[in-house]
Amino acid sequence: MKILPFGIYLGLFLIFSACKTSKDLGKLPTKTSNGNYQAVIEIPAGTNKKIEYHKTQKKFLVDQRDGKDRIINFLPYPGNYGFIPSTFSDPRKGGDGDAVDVLVLGESQKTGSIIEIIPIAVLKLIDENEFDYKVIAIPAQIKDQIINVENYKTFSSNYPEAIKILESWFTYYDKSQVLEIKGWGDEADAILEIENWISKP
């Protein structure tokens, strides 16, 4: 058997590695072929590192504040936090310049997971005069669901305590920010929030 020089092995490794990381998760379709919305998970439920997906580097990194990893010095994330791909909350229209935020209520998912979701509500926040709405969703797969809800009505009637927890968490998790809660919207409002910010090709 002929042994190839080390440089060739190294070159092949780098080529295959580049292929694995070349996909831009921010440009995935907003919906799947069966009509469900998609979410890219940045921060697993039950953790407290502020992880963000960087489009230019095409990887997940811990957000930095004052040169240090940004750790949420509060209770950990109450759900899987991430974004809806191929959306952009345009600052010229009052958005925050990022993709639409989503909190998926379910068991912890790994950073980088791409899951199908059903939007059930939207928590309307104002952060320094910018809209900072959070779509609240559940996994589309029944086997992955942990709460029995179909829409905002069943969520608010069956789990009013969860709504209070989410309001408190988003209000107090970051002491350097002053967030104002403007109320809740139902599943139709959540879908409208996503559809309004879908990036045009």
GIJO-V950352 format. One record per helix or strand of 2 or more residues. SS is the DSSP state (hx for helix, st for strand). FROM is the first residue (numbers start at 1). LEN is the number of residues. If there is no record, write none. Layout:
ss = [SS:SS]
from = [FROM:FROM]
len = [LEN:LEN]
//
This chain:
ss = [hx:hx:st:st:st:st:st:st:hx:st:st:st:st:hx:hx:hx:st:hx]
from = [6:25:37:51:59:64:68:80:91:100:114:130:134:142:152:160:179:187]
len = [16:3:7:4:4:2:2:5:3:6:14:2:6:3:7:13:7:10]
//
